[in-house]
Amino acid sequence: MMPRAPLERSDKMAASGKGPAMDPWRIFPEVSPEEMRAAAERQAIKGKLRAAMQQKLRDPYAVGNFEDPALQRWYYVRNHQFDNFKQTPKTSFLGLAFGVLPLAVIAWVFYTDRRKMKEDWKKGIGRNKASMINF
């Protein structure tokens, strides 16, 4: 009787009932090989750019500022966010719901509490222990 050859990893997984090793073509069948190749090339370009940026950032002899275009775009948008703001029904509702309405509710609560406290003073009851404002 001849000894059996050791099983490959995918054969072991298939033998255990879990199926073969991960195959990207089975997981993403709608992605063509050209698209996968293009994505891999983009990732390689990003990796090279990232390595170059890290090298520039860590250079102790570098002179001047390091300019990152993505950070500059982010800062520009952050500082000029209201230049192109358009008022819509949604933004109007959010402004009322989170800006005006809470202030109006708080003002109304303080006003009614103060009015009740003054009525109690006029009646001679004294300080209302259940009052929200304790002066």
N, CA, C and O atoms as a MOPAC input file, in Angstrom:
PM7 MOZYME 1SCF
protein

 N      0.84000 1    -1.16800 1     0.00000 1
 C      0.00000 1     0.00000 1     0.00000 1
 C      0.89000 1     1.23800 1     0.00000 1
 O      1.82400 1     1.34200 1     0.79500 1
 N      0.58800 1     2.18700 1    -0.91200 1
 C      1.39800 1     3.38500 1    -1.05200 1
 C      0.88300 1     4.47500 1    -0.11100 1
 O     -0.32300 1     4.61200 1     0.09500 1
 N      1.80400 1     5.23900 1     0.45200 1
 C      1.34600 1     6.35200 1     1.30400 1
 C      0.68900 1     7.41900 1     0.45300 1
 O      1.07300 1     7.64900 1    -0.69400 1
 N     -0.30600 1     8.06700 1     1.03400 1
 C     -1.02300 1     9.13000 1     0.32000 1
 C     -0.25200 1    10.43300 1     0.40900 1
 O      0.43900 1    10.69300 1     1.39400 1
 N     -0.37400 1    11.24800 1    -0.62500 1
 C      0.25700 1    12.56200 1    -0.62200 1
 C     -0.52300 1    13.47500 1     0.32800 1
 O     -1.74100 1    13.35500 1     0.45600 1
 N      0.19000 1    14.38000 1     0.98600 1
 C     -0.52700 1    15.29400 1     1.88200 1
 C     -1.51200 1    16.14900 1     1.09900 1
 O     -1.27500 1    16.51000 1    -0.05400 1
 N     -2.60600 1    16.45700 1     1.74500 1
 C     -3.65400 1    17.24200 1     1.08900 1
 C     -3.26000 1    18.70900 1     0.98600 1
 O     -2.61700 1    19.25800 1     1.88100 1
 N     -3.65000 1    19.32400 1    -0.10300 1
 C     -3.47400 1    20.76700 1    -0.24400 1
 C     -4.45100 1    21.46900 1     0.69800 1
 O     -5.38600 1    20.85300 1     1.20900 1
 N     -4.22300 1    22.76600 1     0.92400 1
 C     -5.09200 1    23.50100 1     1.84400 1
 C     -6.52700 1    23.54200 1     1.32600 1
 O     -7.46700 1    23.30900 1     2.08600 1
 N     -6.70100 1    23.83800 1     0.02900 1
 C     -8.05300 1    23.90200 1    -0.50500 1
 C     -8.71100 1    22.52400 1    -0.46700 1
 O     -9.92300 1    22.41300 1    -0.27900 1
 N     -7.89900 1    21.46800 1    -0.64900 1
 C     -8.45400 1    20.11800 1    -0.56100 1
 C     -8.87400 1    19.79900 1     0.87000 1
 O     -9.88800 1    19.13700 1     1.09000 1
 N     -8.08300 1    20.27500 1     1.85200 1
 C     -8.44300 1    20.04200 1     3.25200 1
 C     -9.77000 1    20.72900 1     3.57800 1
 O    -10.63700 1    20.15500 1     4.23600 1
 N     -9.91300 1    21.98200 1     3.09900 1
 C    -11.14500 1    22.71200 1     3.37300 1
 C    -12.32000 1    22.05100 1     2.67600 1
 O    -13.41500 1    21.96800 1     3.23100 1
 N    -12.09000 1    21.58400 1     1.46300 1
 C    -13.16300 1    20.90700 1     0.74400 1
 C    -13.51400 1    19.60200 1     1.44200 1
 O    -14.68200 1    19.22000 1     1.51000 1
 N    -12.49400 1    18.91900 1     1.96100 1
 C    -12.74300 1    17.65600 1     2.64900 1
 C    -13.47500 1    17.87900 1     3.95900 1
 O    -14.23800 1    17.01900 1     4.39800 1
 N    -13.24700 1    19.05000 1     4.60000 1
 C    -13.91000 1    19.30500 1     5.87800 1
 C    -15.33300 1    19.80000 1     5.68900 1
 O    -16.07200 1    19.93600 1     6.66400 1
 N    -15.73100 1    20.07200 1     4.44700 1
 C    -17.09000 1    20.51400 1     4.19800 1
 C    -17.25200 1    22.01000 1     4.18800 1
 O    -18.36400 1    22.50500 1     4.00200 1
 N    -16.16300 1    22.75900 1     4.38400 1
 C    -16.25300 1    24.22100 1     4.39800 1
 C    -16.08600 1    24.82000 1     3.01800 1
 O    -16.27800 1    26.02600 1     2.85700 1
 N    -15.74700 1    24.05800 1     2.04700 1
 C    -15.58200 1    24.56300 1     0.70100 1
 C    -14.14100 1    24.94900 1     0.43500 1
 O    -13.31200 1    24.91200 1     1.34400 1
 N    -13.83200 1    25.31800 1    -0.79500 1
 C    -12.46200 1    25.68500 1    -1.13900 1
 C    -12.08000 1    27.03300 1    -0.54800 1
 O    -12.91100 1    27.74300 1     0.01800 1
 N    -10.82000 1    27.36400 1    -0.69100 1
 C    -10.33500 1    28.64500 1    -0.19200 1
 C    -11.05800 1    29.78800 1    -0.90900 1
 O    -11.69700 1    29.58200 1    -1.94100 1
 N    -10.94800 1    30.98500 1    -0.34900 1
 C    -11.66600 1    32.12600 1    -0.89300 1
 C    -11.23600 1    32.39900 1    -2.33100 1
 O    -10.04600 1    32.49100 1    -2.63300 1
 N    -12.20200 1    32.52200 1    -3.18800 1
 C    -11.95500 1    32.82100 1    -4.58500 1
 C    -12.65000 1    34.14300 1    -4.89800 1
 O    -13.87800 1    34.20800 1    -4.86200 1
 N    -11.88100 1    35.21800 1    -5.21000 1
 C    -12.52700 1    36.51700 1    -5.42000 1
 C    -13.50700 1    36.50900 1    -6.58000 1
 O    -14.42700 1    37.32800 1    -6.60200 1
 N    -13.34400 1    35.62200 1    -7.53600 1
 C    -14.25500 1    35.59500 1    -8.68000 1
 C    -15.60300 1    35.02800 1    -8.27800 1
 O    -16.61600 1    35.32000 1    -8.91300 1
 N    -15.62200 1    34.20600 1    -7.21300 1
 C    -16.89800 1    33.66500 1    -6.75800 1
 C    -17.59900 1    34.64600 1    -5.83000 1
 O    -18.82700 1    34.64000 1    -5.74600 1
 N    -16.84500 1    35.48700 1    -5.13300 1
 C    -17.45300 1    36.44100 1    -4.20900 1
 C    -18.00700 1    37.63500 1    -4.97500 1
 O    -19.11000 1    38.10000 1    -4.68600 1
 N    -17.25000 1    38.13400 1    -5.95200 1
 C    -17.66200 1    39.27900 1    -6.74600 1
 C    -17.76100 1    38.86600 1    -8.20700 1
 O    -16.88300 1    39.21200 1    -8.99900 1
 N    -18.78800 1    38.14800 1    -8.58000 1
 C    -18.83800 1    37.66100 1    -9.95700 1
 C    -19.06300 1    38.75800 1   -10.98700 1
 O    -18.74800 1    38.56000 1   -12.16100 1
 N    -19.61000 1    39.93300 1   -10.57800 1
 C    -19.88300 1    40.98800 1   -11.54700 1
 C    -18.64000 1    41.81800 1   -11.86500 1
 O    -18.68100 1    42.65200 1   -12.76900 1
 N    -17.53100 1    41.61000 1   -11.14000 1
 C    -16.30700 1    42.36200 1   -11.37400 1
 C    -15.46400 1    41.61000 1   -12.39200 1
 O    -15.15100 1    40.43100 1   -12.22300 1
 N    -15.10800 1    42.32300 1   -13.45000 1
 C    -14.31900 1    41.68400 1   -14.50000 1
 C    -12.84500 1    41.68700 1   -14.11100 1
 O    -12.43900 1    42.45400 1   -13.23800 1
 N    -12.04700 1    40.84700 1   -14.74200 1
 C    -10.61100 1    40.83400 1   -14.44600 1
 C     -9.94000 1    42.17200 1   -14.76600 1
 O     -8.98400 1    42.55900 1   -14.09300 1
 N    -10.43500 1    42.88300 1   -15.79100 1
 C     -9.85300 1    44.18700 1   -16.11000 1
 C    -10.10300 1    45.18700 1   -14.98700 1
 O     -9.22100 1    45.97400 1   -14.64500 1
 N    -11.31600 1    45.15500 1   -14.40800 1
 C    -11.62600 1    46.06200 1   -13.30200 1
 C    -10.79200 1    45.73400 1   -12.07800 1
 O    -10.33000 1    46.63100 1   -11.37300 1
 N    -10.60100 1    44.43500 1   -11.82500 1
 C     -9.76300 1    44.02900 1   -10.68900 1
 C     -8.32000 1    44.49100 1   -10.90900 1
 O     -7.67300 1    44.95500 1    -9.97000 1
 N     -7.81900 1    44.37100 1   -12.11900 1
 C     -6.46300 1    44.79400 1   -12.44200 1
 C     -6.33600 1    46.30800 1   -12.28200 1
 O     -5.34200 1    46.79500 1   -11.74400 1
 N     -7.34200 1    47.05400 1   -12.74700 1
 C     -7.31600 1    48.51500 1   -12.61400 1
 C     -7.34500 1    48.92500 1   -11.13800 1
 O     -6.65100 1    49.85600 1   -10.73100 1
 N     -8.14800 1    48.22600 1   -10.35100 1
 C     -8.20300 1    48.53600 1    -8.91100 1
 C     -6.85700 1    48.24500 1    -8.25600 1
 O     -6.40500 1    49.00900 1    -7.40300 1
 N     -6.21500 1    47.14600 1    -8.64700 1
 C     -4.90200 1    46.82200 1    -8.08400 1
 C     -3.87000 1    47.87200 1    -8.48200 1
 O     -3.01100 1    48.22700 1    -7.67400 1
 N     -3.93900 1    48.37400 1    -9.71200 1
 C     -3.01700 1    49.42800 1   -10.13600 1
 C     -3.25300 1    50.71000 1    -9.34800 1
 O     -2.29700 1    51.37400 1    -8.94700 1
 N     -4.51900 1    51.06400 1    -9.12300 1
 C     -4.81400 1    52.26400 1    -8.32200 1
 C     -4.29100 1    52.11200 1    -6.90700 1
 O     -3.75200 1    53.06000 1    -6.33800 1
 N     -4.44400 1    50.93300 1    -6.33700 1
 C     -3.93600 1    50.69700 1    -4.99100 1
 C     -2.41200 1    50.82000 1    -4.95800 1
 O     -1.85100 1    51.35000 1    -3.99900 1
 N     -1.73600 1    50.32500 1    -6.01800 1
 C     -0.28000 1    50.43500 1    -6.07300 1
 C      0.14700 1    51.89800 1    -6.16100 1
 O      1.11400 1    52.30700 1    -5.51900 1
 N     -0.57800 1    52.68800 1    -6.96200 1
 C     -0.25800 1    54.11800 1    -7.07700 1
 C     -0.47700 1    54.81600 1    -5.74400 1
 O      0.34400 1    55.63300 1    -5.32500 1
 N     -1.59300 1    54.49500 1    -5.06700 1
 C     -1.85100 1    55.09800 1    -3.75600 1
 C     -0.76400 1    54.73000 1    -2.76000 1
 O     -0.34300 1    55.56400 1    -1.95900 1
 N     -0.31200 1    53.48800 1    -2.80600 1
 C      0.75000 1    53.05800 1    -1.89600 1
 C      2.04300 1    53.80600 1    -2.14300 1
 O      2.72500 1    54.20000 1    -1.19700 1
 N      2.39300 1    54.00900 1    -3.42800 1
 C      3.60900 1    54.76000 1    -3.74200 1
 C      3.48700 1    56.20600 1    -3.28800 1
 O      4.43600 1    56.75600 1    -2.73000 1
 N      2.33500 1    56.83300 1    -3.51600 1
 C      2.13300 1    58.21000 1    -3.07000 1
 C      2.18600 1    58.31500 1    -1.54500 1
 O      2.75100 1    59.26100 1    -0.99700 1
 N      1.59400 1    57.33700 1    -0.87200 1
 C      1.60200 1    57.33900 1     0.59000 1
 C      3.02600 1    57.20900 1     1.12200 1
 O      3.40700 1    57.89400 1     2.07200 1
 N      3.81000 1    56.32500 1     0.50200 1
 C      5.19300 1    56.14600 1     0.93500 1
 C      6.00500 1    57.41500 1     0.68900 1
 O      6.82600 1    57.79700 1     1.52400 1
 N      5.78000 1    58.07700 1    -0.46100 1
 C      6.50100 1    59.31700 1    -0.75500 1
 C      6.12400 1    60.40900 1     0.24200 1
 O      6.98500 1    61.16400 1     0.69400 1
 N      4.83400 1    60.49500 1     0.58700 1
 C      4.40500 1    61.50400 1     1.53800 1
 C      5.00600 1    61.23700 1     2.92000 1
 O      5.46100 1    62.16700 1     3.58600 1
 N      5.01000 1    59.99100 1     3.34700 1
 C      5.59400 1    59.66500 1     4.64500 1
 C      7.08900 1    59.97800 1     4.66900 1
 O      7.61900 1    60.43700 1     5.68100 1
 N      7.75600 1    59.72900 1     3.55700 1
 C      9.18200 1    60.02900 1     3.48800 1
 C      9.40600 1    61.53300 1     3.60300 1
 O     10.32700 1    61.96400 1     4.29700 1
 N      8.58300 1    62.33800 1     2.93500 1
 C      8.72000 1    63.79200 1     3.02400 1
 C      8.40200 1    64.29200 1     4.43000 1
 O      9.06700 1    65.19400 1     4.93900 1
 N      7.39600 1    63.71100 1     5.04600 1
 C      7.01100 1    64.15800 1     6.38400 1
 C      8.08700 1    63.85700 1     7.42000 1
 O      8.27000 1    64.62400 1     8.36500 1
 N      8.79400 1    62.75400 1     7.24900 1
 C      9.77700 1    62.31800 1     8.24300 1
 C     11.19400 1    62.79000 1     7.92900 1
 O     12.13600 1    62.40800 1     8.62200 1
 N     11.35900 1    63.61700 1     6.89400 1
 C     12.68200 1    64.09300 1     6.52400 1
 C     13.10500 1    65.19400 1     7.48300 1
 O     12.48500 1    66.25700 1     7.49500 1
 N     14.15600 1    64.97400 1     8.30100 1
 C     14.55000 1    66.00400 1     9.27200 1
 C     15.19900 1    67.21700 1     8.61500 1
 O     15.30600 1    68.26900 1     9.24500 1
 N     15.63200 1    67.09600 1     7.36900 1
 C     16.30600 1    68.19900 1     6.69900 1
 C     15.38400 1    68.95100 1     5.73900 1
 O     15.84300 1    69.79700 1     4.97100 1
 N     14.10700 1    68.64900 1     5.78100 1
 C     13.17200 1    69.30900 1     4.87900 1
 C     13.01000 1    70.77400 1     5.27700 1
 O     12.99700 1    71.11500 1     6.46000 1
 N     12.88700 1    71.62200 1     4.27500 1
 C     12.73200 1    73.05700 1     4.50500 1
 C     11.34200 1    73.45900 1     4.02100 1
 O     10.90900 1    73.03000 1     2.95100 1
 N     10.65100 1    74.26800 1     4.79100 1
 C      9.33500 1    74.74100 1     4.39100 1
 C      8.23100 1    73.84200 1     4.89900 1
 O      8.44800 1    72.92800 1     5.69500 1
 N      7.05300 1    74.13100 1     4.41400 1
 C      5.87500 1    73.39100 1     4.84400 1
 C      5.56300 1    72.28300 1     3.85700 1
 O      5.84100 1    72.38500 1     2.66200 1
 N      4.98300 1    71.23400 1     4.38500 1
 C      4.53000 1    70.14600 1     3.52500 1
 C      3.08500 1    70.42600 1     3.15100 1
 O      2.23800 1    70.60300 1     4.02700 1
 N      2.80000 1    70.46700 1     1.87200 1
 C      1.45400 1    70.78800 1     1.40700 1
 C      0.77200 1    69.52600 1     0.92300 1
 O      1.21700 1    68.87800 1    -0.02400 1
 N     -0.29500 1    69.20000 1     1.58000 1
 C     -1.10300 1    68.05100 1     1.18900 1
 C     -2.35100 1    68.58500 1     0.50100 1
 O     -3.13700 1    69.28900 1     1.13500 1
 N     -2.55900 1    68.27200 1    -0.77900 1
 C     -3.72400 1    68.82600 1    -1.48200 1
 C     -5.05100 1    68.42800 1    -0.85600 1
 O     -5.99100 1    69.22300 1    -0.84600 1
 N     -5.14200 1    67.21300 1    -0.33400 1
 C     -6.39700 1    66.78400 1     0.27600 1
 C     -6.69400 1    67.60300 1     1.52500 1
 O     -7.84000 1    67.99300 1     1.74900 1
 N     -5.67300 1    67.87000 1     2.34200 1
 C     -5.88500 1    68.69000 1     3.53700 1
 C     -6.24300 1    70.11700 1     3.16500 1
 O     -7.08200 1    70.73600 1     3.81900 1
 N     -5.61900 1    70.64500 1     2.12400 1
 C     -5.94900 1    72.00600 1     1.71300 1
 C     -7.39200 1    72.09900 1     1.22700 1
 O     -8.08200 1    73.07600 1     1.52100 1
 N     -7.85400 1    71.09000 1     0.48500 1
 C     -9.25300 1    71.09200 1     0.04900 1
 C    -10.17800 1    71.02400 1     1.25500 1
 O    -11.19200 1    71.71900 1     1.31300 1
 N     -9.81600 1    70.17100 1     2.22800 1
 C    -10.65700 1    70.03000 1     3.41400 1
 C    -10.72200 1    71.33700 1     4.18800 1
 O    -11.80300 1    71.73800 1     4.61900 1
 N     -9.58500 1    72.01500 1     4.37600 1
 C     -9.57200 1    73.29000 1     5.09500 1
 C    -10.38300 1    74.34600 1     4.34900 1
 O    -11.10900 1    75.12700 1     4.96600 1
 N    -10.26000 1    74.36900 1     3.02300 1
 C    -11.00500 1    75.35200 1     2.24600 1
 C    -12.50500 1    75.14100 1     2.41600 1
 O    -13.24300 1    76.09600 1     2.65600 1
 N    -12.96000 1    73.89600 1     2.29300 1
 C    -14.38800 1    73.61300 1     2.44200 1
 C    -14.85000 1    73.94500 1     3.85400 1
 O    -15.94500 1    74.47300 1     4.04900 1
 N    -14.01500 1    73.63500 1     4.83000 1
 C    -14.37800 1    73.90900 1     6.22100 1
 C    -14.53400 1    75.40600 1     6.47500 1
 O    -15.43400 1    75.82300 1     7.20300 1
 N    -13.65500 1    76.21900 1     5.87300 1
 C    -13.68800 1    77.66300 1     6.11700 1
 C    -14.67500 1    78.40500 1     5.22200 1
 O    -15.00800 1    79.55600 1     5.50400 1
 N    -15.14500 1    77.78100 1     4.16300 1
 C    -16.05100 1    78.44900 1     3.23600 1
 C    -17.36300 1    77.67500 1     3.07300 1
 O    -17.95400 1    77.66600 1     1.99300 1
 N    -17.80400 1    77.04000 1     4.13000 1
 C    -18.98400 1    76.19200 1     4.00000 1
 C    -20.27500 1    76.97800 1     3.81400 1
 O    -21.24000 1    76.43600 1     3.27500 1
 N    -20.32600 1    78.23300 1     4.24100 1
 C    -21.55800 1    79.00200 1     4.10600 1
 C    -21.59800 1    79.84600 1     2.83100 1
 O    -22.60100 1    80.50700 1     2.56100 1
 N    -20.52400 1    79.82900 1     2.05200 1
 C    -20.51900 1    80.61700 1     0.82200 1
 C    -21.53700 1    80.08900 1    -0.18500 1
 O    -22.15700 1    80.87000 1    -0.90700 1
 N    -21.70900 1    78.79900 1    -0.23600 1
 C    -22.61800 1    78.19000 1    -1.20800 1
 C    -23.82500 1    77.54300 1    -0.53600 1
 O    -24.44000 1    76.64100 1    -1.10400 1
 N    -24.16400 1    77.99400 1     0.65700 1
 C    -25.28300 1    77.40500 1     1.38600 1
 C    -26.59300 1    77.77800 1     0.70400 1
 O    -26.80800 1    78.93400 1     0.34000 1
 N    -27.45500 1    76.80000 1     0.53700 1
 C    -28.77700 1    77.04600 1    -0.03500 1
 C    -29.82500 1    76.67900 1     1.00900 1
 O    -29.80800 1    75.58800 1     1.57900 1
 N    -30.72600 1    77.60900 1     1.24000 1
 C    -31.78000 1    77.34300 1     2.20200 1
 C    -32.85400 1    76.48900 1     1.54800 1
 O    -33.39800 1    76.84100 1     0.50100 1
 N    -33.14800 1    75.36300 1     2.18400 1
 C    -34.16300 1    74.43700 1     1.70100 1
 C    -35.16200 1    74.21200 1     2.82300 1
 O    -34.90700 1    74.61400 1     3.95800 1
 N    -36.28700 1    73.58200 1     2.53400 1
 C    -37.22600 1    73.28100 1     3.61500 1
 C    -36.59600 1    72.41900 1     4.71100 1
 O    -36.90500 1    72.58800 1     5.89100 1
 N    -35.72400 1    71.50800 1     4.32500 1
 C    -35.09600 1    70.64800 1     5.32300 1
 C    -34.18300 1    71.45500 1     6.24400 1
 O    -34.24100 1    71.28500 1     7.46200 1
 N    -33.33800 1    72.33400 1     5.68700 1
 C    -32.44800 1    73.12200 1     6.53000 1
 C    -33.24000 1    74.10600 1     7.38800 1
 O    -32.85200 1    74.39000 1     8.52200 1
 N    -34.35200 1    74.63200 1     6.85400 1
 C    -35.19100 1    75.52300 1     7.65800 1
 C    -35.79700 1    74.76700 1     8.83800 1
 O    -35.81400 1    75.26900 1     9.96300 1
 N    -36.29100 1    73.56400 1     8.57600 1
 C    -36.86100 1    72.75800 1     9.65700 1
 C    -35.81200 1    72.42100 1    10.70900 1
 O    -36.07900 1    72.52100 1    11.90600 1
 N    -34.62100 1    72.02300 1    10.26700 1
 C    -33.57300 1    71.67800 1    11.22500 1
 C    -33.14800 1    72.89200 1    12.04400 1
 O    -32.87400 1    72.77400 1    13.23800 1
 N    -33.09200 1    74.05600 1    11.40500 1
 C    -32.75400 1    75.27400 1    12.14400 1
 C    -33.78600 1    75.59900 1    13.20300 1
 O    -33.44200 1    75.99000 1    14.31800 1
 N    -35.06100 1    75.43400 1    12.85000 1
 C    -36.11500 1    75.67200 1    13.84500 1
 C    -36.09600 1    74.61900 1    14.94100 1
 O    -36.21700 1    74.94300 1    16.12200 1
 N    -35.94300 1    73.34700 1    14.54700 1
 C    -36.03100 1    72.25500 1    15.51500 1
 C    -34.87600 1    72.26800 1    16.51100 1
 O    -35.07000 1    71.95800 1    17.68600 1
 N    -33.67700 1    72.62500 1    16.05100 1
 C    -32.51300 1    72.55000 1    16.93700 1
 C    -31.96600 1    73.91000 1    17.35000 1
 O    -31.05300 1    73.97600 1    18.17400 1
 N    -32.49700 1    74.99000 1    16.80200 1
 C    -32.01100 1    76.31700 1    17.16000 1
 C    -33.02700 1    77.14200 1    17.90200 1
 O    -32.75900 1    77.60800 1    19.00900 1
 N    -34.20100 1    77.33400 1    17.30700 1
 C    -35.19600 1    78.24300 1    17.87200 1
 C    -36.09000 1    77.53800 1    18.88600 1
 O    -36.34600 1    78.07500 1    19.96400 1
 N    -36.55700 1    76.36200 1    18.55500 1
 C    -37.51600 1    75.66500 1    19.41800 1
 C    -36.97000 1    75.37100 1    20.82300 1
 O    -37.67900 1    75.63300 1    21.79500 1
 N    -35.75100 1    74.84200 1    20.98100 1
 C    -35.26500 1    74.61400 1    22.35200 1
 C    -35.17000 1    75.89900 1    23.16800 1
 O    -35.47400 1    75.89800 1    24.36100 1
 N    -34.74900 1    76.99900 1    22.53400 1
 C    -34.67400 1    78.26300 1    23.27400 1
 C    -36.05600 1    78.74900 1    23.67400 1
 O    -36.24900 1    79.26900 1    24.77300 1
 N    -37.02000 1    78.57500 1    22.77000 1
 C    -38.38500 1    79.00200 1    23.09400 1
 C    -38.96400 1    78.16300 1    24.22800 1
 O    -39.63700 1    78.70100 1    25.10700 1
 N    -38.72000 1    76.88500 1    24.22300 1
 C    -39.23700 1    76.00700 1    25.30000 1
 C    -38.60800 1    76.37600 1    26.63500 1
 O    -39.30800 1    76.46600 1    27.64300 1
 N    -37.30200 1    76.58900 1    26.65300 1
 C    -36.63100 1    76.95400 1    27.90200 1
 C    -37.14600 1    78.30300 1    28.40600 1
 O    -37.39400 1    78.46100 1    29.60100 1
 N    -37.30800 1    79.27400 1    27.50500 1
 C    -37.82600 1    80.57700 1    27.91300 1
 C    -39.24100 1    80.45200 1    28.46800 1
 O    -39.57200 1    81.08900 1    29.46700 1
 N    -40.08000 1    79.63300 1    27.82600 1
 C    -41.45200 1    79.44300 1    28.30100 1
 C    -41.47300 1    78.79300 1    29.69000 1
 O    -42.26100 1    79.19600 1    30.54600 1
 N    -40.61900 1    77.79800 1    29.91800 1
 C    -40.57100 1    77.13400 1    31.23000 1
 C    -40.14800 1    78.12300 1    32.31100 1
 O    -40.76300 1    78.17200 1    33.37600 1
 N    -39.11400 1    78.90500 1    32.05100 1
 C    -38.66400 1    79.87800 1    33.04200 1
 C    -39.72400 1    80.95600 1    33.27700 1
 O    -39.92900 1    81.38700 1    34.41200 1
 N    -40.39100 1    81.38900 1    32.21600 1
 C    -41.41600 1    82.42700 1    32.34800 1
 C    -42.57800 1    81.92600 1    33.19200 1
 O    -43.00900 1    82.62000 1    34.11300 1
 N    -43.09300 1    80.74000 1    32.90000 1
 C    -44.23300 1    80.23100 1    33.67400 1
 C    -43.84600 1    79.96300 1    35.12200 1
 O    -44.64700 1    80.19300 1    36.02700 1
 N    -42.62800 1    79.47800 1    35.35200 1
 C    -42.20100 1    79.21900 1    36.72500 1
 C    -42.08200 1    80.53400 1    37.50400 1
 O    -42.48300 1    80.61600 1    38.66500 1
 N    -41.53800 1    81.53800 1    36.86200 1
 C    -41.38800 1    82.82000 1    37.53200 1
 C    -42.75400 1    83.45400 1    37.81400 1
 O    -42.96700 1    84.03900 1    38.87600 1
 N    -43.68400 1    83.33100 1    36.84400 1
 C    -45.02900 1    83.86800 1    37.03400 1
 C    -45.73300 1    83.18100 1    38.20200 1
 O    -46.38800 1    83.83600 1    39.01200 1
 N    -45.59300 1    81.84700 1    38.28400 1
 C    -46.22400 1    81.11000 1    39.39100 1
 C    -45.61300 1    81.51000 1    40.73400 1
 O    -46.31400 1    81.62500 1    41.74000 1
 N    -44.30100 1    81.71900 1    40.73100 1
 C    -43.64000 1    82.10500 1    41.96900 1
 C    -44.11900 1    83.49500 1    42.42800 1
 O    -44.31100 1    83.71400 1    43.62400 1
 N    -44.31000 1    84.41800 1    41.49900 1
 C    -44.79500 1    85.75500 1    41.86900 1
 C    -46.23600 1    85.70100 1    42.36900 1
 O    -46.60200 1    86.42400 1    43.29500 1
 N    -47.05300 1    84.84600 1    41.75700 1
 C    -48.43300 1    84.69400 1    42.24000 1
 C    -48.43700 1    84.14200 1    43.66400 1
 O    -49.23400 1    84.57700 1    44.49500 1
 N    -47.56100 1    83.19800 1    43.94700 1
 C    -47.47300 1    82.65000 1    45.30400 1
 C    -47.03400 1    83.72200 1    46.29600 1
 O    -47.53200 1    83.75700 1    47.42100 1
 N    -46.11000 1    84.59400 1    45.90100 1
 C    -45.67700 1    85.66800 1    46.79400 1
 C    -46.82600 1    86.63200 1    47.08500 1
 O    -46.98400 1    87.10500 1    48.21000 1
 N    -47.63700 1    86.92000 1    46.03600 1
 C    -48.76700 1    87.82600 1    46.24400 1
 C    -49.80500 1    87.22400 1    47.17000 1
 O    -50.46400 1    87.94200 1    47.92100 1
 N    -49.95300 1    85.89800 1    47.11900 1
 C    -50.90700 1    85.21800 1    47.99900 1
 C    -50.35500 1    85.06900 1    49.41000 1
 O    -51.10100 1    84.75700 1    50.33900 1
 N    -49.07100 1    85.28800 1    49.57500 1
 C    -48.46400 1    85.17300 1    50.89400 1
 C    -48.01000 1    83.76800 1    51.21800 1
 O    -47.73900 1    83.46100 1    52.37900 1
 N    -47.92100 1    82.91400 1    50.22600 1
 C    -47.50400 1    81.52700 1    50.48400 1
 C    -46.00700 1    81.45500 1    50.72900 1
 O    -45.55700 1    80.58800 1    51.47800 1
 N    -45.23200 1    82.32500 1    50.13200 1
 C    -43.78800 1    82.26900 1    50.30600 1
 C    -43.13300 1    81.49600 1    49.17300 1
 O    -43.68000 1    81.38200 1    48.07600 1
 N    -41.99300 1    80.98600 1    49.45100 1
 C    -41.20100 1    80.31400 1    48.41800 1
 C    -41.82400 1    78.98700 1    48.03900 1
 O    -42.15600 1    78.18000 1    48.90800 1
 N    -41.98400 1    78.75900 1    46.75200 1
 C    -42.51800 1    77.50100 1    46.23300 1
 C    -41.37600 1    76.47800 1    46.22300 1
 O    -40.37500 1    76.66800 1    45.53200 1
 N    -41.52800 1    75.41100 1    46.98200 1
 C    -40.45700 1    74.41500 1    47.06600 1
 C    -40.32100 1    73.62000 1    45.76000 1
 O    -39.25600 1    73.05700 1    45.50300 1
 N    -41.35000 1    73.56000 1    44.94500 1
 C    -41.29700 1    72.79500 1    43.70400 1
 C    -40.81200 1    73.65100 1    42.54000 1
 O    -40.84800 1    73.20900 1    41.39200 1
 N    -40.36400 1    74.85800 1    42.81900 1
 C    -39.93900 1    75.74500 1    41.74500 1
 C    -38.65100 1    75.25900 1    41.10900 1
 O    -37.78100 1    74.68300 1    41.76200 1
 N    -38.56100 1    75.51100 1    39.82100 1
 C    -37.33400 1    75.10800 1    39.11800 1
 C    -36.23200 1    76.11200 1    39.33700 1
 O    -35.05500 1    75.75200 1    39.31800 1
 N    -36.59200 1    77.38100 1    39.54900 1
 C    -35.58800 1    78.43200 1    39.74200 1
 C    -35.51300 1    78.73100 1    41.23000 1
 O    -36.52200 1    79.08000 1    41.84200 1
 N    -34.35800 1    78.60000 1    41.80600 1
 C    -34.20400 1    78.86000 1    43.23300 1
 C    -33.31800 1    80.09000 1    43.41200 1
 O    -32.09200 1    80.00700 1    43.32700 1
 N    -33.97000 1    81.24900 1    43.66400 1
 C    -33.21700 1    82.47600 1    43.88600 1
 C    -33.13200 1    82.75100 1    45.35600 1
 O    -32.53400 1    83.74700 1    45.76400 1

